[in-house]
Amino acid sequence: MNKALLHPDVQEFIRSNRKTEITRLVLSGSPYPDVSPQELAEQISGLNTAEKKLPTWFKTGNIIYPPKLNLEQTSSEVTAEYKASLVSGTKMADLTGGFGIDSYFFSKKMDQIFYCELNKELAELAEHNFKQLKANNIEVIKGNGLEFLKNTEGVFNWIYLDPARRDNHGGKVFRLADCTPDVAGNMDLIFEKADKILIKTSPLLDLKAGTAELKNVKEIHIVSVNNEVKELLWLLEKAHTEAAALKTINFRKNEIQFFEGSGAGSNEKAQYSRPGKYIYEPNPAIMKSGLFEELAVKTGTFKLHQHSHLYTSDDLKKFPGRRFKITELKNFNPKELKKYFKGLKANISTRNFPESVENLKKKFRIKDGGELYVFFTTSLKNEKIVLICKKIKED
């Protein structure tokens, strides 16, 4: 860590040049002999990322940011705060501390946090930043988290891991067995030190595959921000032997959509119907969860088709996803649809339909945008239909 970055003049330069084009800044050189132009560029880039992703860090003075890749891989404040809401107690170990975002929010819920990080430079940055953030109950261990567990005599209320999802060549991996550290292969050691474990994985990890690799999965949390699944959280408990509960959360600008179910253990069965007055599209967290039957039952809606994953009703329902009012329902008649869409702008989606969005836009010369939302889908009677809709504005 270059402490020259903390000089007041350097900090002022970084703040005042936030909007400067990075390449031009590097080519202009550094006005400070102890700070390279690349270091200035890295800090400015980090500050700009933090403005939206890490507002607490952005607002705090004398924060030092890591390389871009480390910042991309770290949790956002929204997801870190949600993780912290799942834990309680006195002692917790974060075995893969990274830039320290999760540890910081855990420190607000626990009396003592043990932050472990194999990358010593990253650990030094986190340790420095914890002091700026006045997170005084975090102990920094610069080393292997699993080795720390083996060598400590202490036990913890919780252990947290966010295994690295890149191989030795920098390529992304998604199976738990390919991540570092190998969580599944060290479950006995981890459960020896804590009864409860929280693991963050890639949103692309298959739920059945993850459940098969891990032991004693009590809950799986699918966390989405602004309709994009960001992470999967696996809550493990030593004594738990039943099927895992599935919990979905979607953080939107003006609301938080939450839905949960029992997944494979559920006996709920959806009812089916022709399109009513309203159509509903589940948010991505629910699409990932596969809770399609329970969603219909608990929201009082009907499915259009077993494989369409669109829902309908005649009276407007509260629903964890996007809601639309159907203005027209059309059969899939290409000749008539070409006339209908001539000169129109629309937002096109397909659900259980044999043609892609791009092919449909090209075939019917539909331009993106406008207030119309069009779903090409399949009805209960296996008929190809087109739903012309207007989006219902949320409060």
GUTOR-752518 format. One record per residue (C-alpha): residue in three letters; x, y negated, z. Coordinates in steps of 0.5 Angstrom, whole numbers, plus 500, padded with zeros to 3 digits. Layout:
! GUTOR-752518
AlaXYZ
...
! end
This chain:
! GUTOR-752518
Met500500500
Asn503493498
Lys502489504
Ala504483499
Leu496483497
Leu494481503
His497474503
Pro492469503
Asp494466496
Val494473493
Gln487474496
Glu484467493
Phe487469487
Ile484476486
Arg477473488
Ser477467484
Asn479471478
Arg474476478
Lys471474472
Thr477474468
Glu478479462
Ile483484465
Thr487485459
Arg488478458
Leu490477466
Val495483465
Leu499480459
Ser499473463
Gly503476468
Ser503475476
Pro504469479
Tyr507472485
Pro514476485
Asp512481490
Val505483486
Ser505486479
Pro500484474
Gln497491474
Glu496491482
Leu492484481
Ala488487475
Glu487494480
Gln484489485
Ile480485481
Ser477491478
Gly476494485
Leu472488487
Asn468487481
Thr466495482
Ala465494490
Glu460488489
Lys454492487
Lys456499489
Leu460497496
Pro457490498
Thr460491505
Trp467492502
Phe466486497
Lys463481503
Thr469483508
Gly476480507
Asn483483506
Ile480489503
Ile485493499
Tyr482497493
Pro484504490
Pro485506483
Lys479506479
Leu478514479
Asn478514486
Leu473508486
Glu469512481
Gln469518485
Thr467515492
Ser460515495
Ser456508494
Glu453505500
Val446507499
Thr448515498
Ala453514504
Glu448511509
Tyr443516507
Lys448522509
Ala449518515
Ser442519517
Leu442526517
Val447527522
Ser448525530
Gly452527536
Thr459525539
Lys464528534
Met465529527
Ala470531522
Asp470529515
Leu475533512
Thr476530505
Gly476523507
Gly477519500
Phe476512500
Gly473512507
Ile466510505
Asp462516508
Ser466516514
Tyr465509515
Phe457510515
Phe458516519
Ser462512524
Lys455508526
Lys452515528
Met457519531
Asp462517537
Gln468519534
Ile470521527
Phe476524525
Tyr478522517
Cys482527514
Glu485525507
Leu491529503
Asn493523499
Lys497519504
Glu497513500
Leu489513500
Ala489515507
Glu493508508
Leu488504504
Ala482507508
Glu486506515
His487499513
Asn480498511
Phe477501517
Lys480496521
Gln478490517
Leu471493518
Lys472494525
Ala470501525
Asn475503531
Asn472510532
Ile475513526
Glu481517527
Val485517521
Ile489524519
Lys494524513
Gly494531511
Asn490537509
Gly483537512
Leu483545513
Glu490545516
Phe487540521
Leu481545523
Lys486551524
Asn491547528
Thr486543533
Glu483546539
Gly477541539
Val470543536
Phe465538532
Asn458537532
Trp458536524
Ile464538519
Tyr463534512
Leu466536506
Asp466533499
Pro470537495
Ala474534489
Arg471536482
Arg477536478
Asp482541476
Asn490540475
His489537468
Gly484532470
Gly478536467
Lys471536471
Val469542474
Phe462544477
Arg462551480
Leu464550488
Ala469556487
Asp473551482
Cys473545487
Thr478543492
Pro478545498
Asp475552497
Val469551501
Ala466558500
Gly472561501
Asn473558508
Met466558511
Asp468562517
Leu474557519
Ile469551518
Phe463555522
Glu468557527
Lys469549529
Ala462547528
Asp455549528
Lys453544522
Ile456543516
Leu454538510
Ile457538503
Lys457534498
Thr457537491
Ser456535483
Pro449533481
Leu450538476
Leu451544480
Asp446549479
Leu442550486
Lys441558485
Ala449558484
Gly450554490
Thr446557495
Ala449564493
Glu456561494
Leu455558501
Lys452561507
Asn446559512
Val444553507
Lys438550511
Glu436544507
Ile438542500
His438534499
Ile437532492
Val439524492
Ser438520486
Val439512485
Asn435508480
Asn432515477
Glu439518476
Val441524480
Lys448522484
Glu449528488
Leu447534492
Leu447535499
Trp448542502
Leu446542510
Leu448548513
Glu447551520
Lys450557523
Ala444560526
His439559519
Thr437565515
Glu431563512
Ala430560505
Ala433553504
Ala428547504
Leu429542498
Lys428535499
Thr428530494
Ile430522494
Asn430517489
Phe432510491
Arg429505487
Lys429497487
Asn423496491
Glu421503493
Ile424510496
Gln421516493
Phe421522497
Phe418529496
Glu420536499
Gly418543498
Ser420550500
Gly422552493
Ala422559492
Gly419560499
Ser412557496
Asn406560495
Glu403554492
Lys400554485
Ala399548480
Gln392547477
Tyr392545469
Ser388540465
Arg387537459
Pro390529459
Gly386525464
Lys386517464
Tyr393517467
Ile399521466
Tyr405522471
Glu413523470
Pro417526476
Asn423523477
Pro430526476
Ala431528483
Ile424532482
Met426535476
Lys433538479
Ser429541484
Gly424545480
Leu418543485
Phe413543480
Glu408547483
Glu408544489
Leu408537486
Ala402538483
Val398541489
Lys401535494
Thr400530489
Gly393532487
Thr395532480
Phe394537474
Lys399540470
Leu398539462
His402546461
Gln406551465
His413548461
Ser411541460
His412538467
Leu408532466
Tyr402531470
Thr395528470
Ser389525473
Asp383521472
Asp384517478
Leu390514480
Lys395517485
Lys401516489
Phe406519485
Pro414520486
Gly416518479
Arg413514473
Arg406513472
Phe402511466
Lys395510463
Ile393513457
Thr391509452
Glu390514446
Leu391521445
Lys392524438
Asn394530435
Phe400531432
Asn399530425
Pro405527421
Lys401523416
Glu396520420
Leu402518425
Lys406515420
Lys401510419
Tyr400509426
Phe407508428
Lys408503422
Gly412497425
Leu411499432
Lys416499437
Ala415504443
Asn419508448
Ile419515446
Ser420521450
Thr419529449
Arg416534454
Asn416541452
Phe416539444
Pro420543439
Glu423536436
Ser428531439
Val427524440
Glu432522435
Asn428526430
Leu421523431
Lys424516431
Lys427517425
Lys421521422
Phe416516424
Arg421510423
Ile419508431
Lys424502433
Asp426502441
Gly422498446
Gly416494447
Glu410496452
Leu408502449
Tyr410509452
Val409515448
Phe410522450
Phe410528445
Thr408534448
Thr404541448
Ser397541451
Leu394547456
Lys392550449
Asn399550446
Glu397544441
Lys402539440
Ile399532442
Val401525443
Leu400521449
Ile400513447
Cys401510454
Lys402503458
Lys406504464
Ile403502471
Lys407496474
Glu409498481
Asp409494487
! end
